């Protein structure tokens, strides 16, 4: 799976459409093996991004949990701390 795709469920505030589109873009890039499609394949590439983003939004909207939402700032701070330790 793509390393750049981050979990988007159960955050406060909820994932934005742009975050979901960015995750879909990373997924399509990984599947296709290219970061930028040829002009001939641009329409298929864009269609895949839109379709996957719509499915991801539907999934996130339908999931339920009893766990309280994560705070985005706290999660980001923990990730930065792990990266400092890992790459120091």
Residue pairs with C-beta under 8 A, 6 or more apart in sequence:
1 30
2 26
2 27
2 29
2 30
4 26
5 23
5 26
5 27
6 23
8 15
8 19
8 20
8 23
8 56
8 60
9 15
9 60
9 63
9 65
10 63
10 65
10 67
10 69
10 70
11 69
11 70
11 71
11 72
11 75
12 69
12 70
12 71
12 72
13 72
14 60
15 60
17 53
17 57
20 53
20 56
20 57
20 60
21 49
21 53
23 53
23 56
24 48
24 49
24 50
24 52
24 53
24 56
25 49
27 52
28 45
28 48
28 49
28 52
29 35
31 48
32 41
32 45
32 48
37 44
37 45
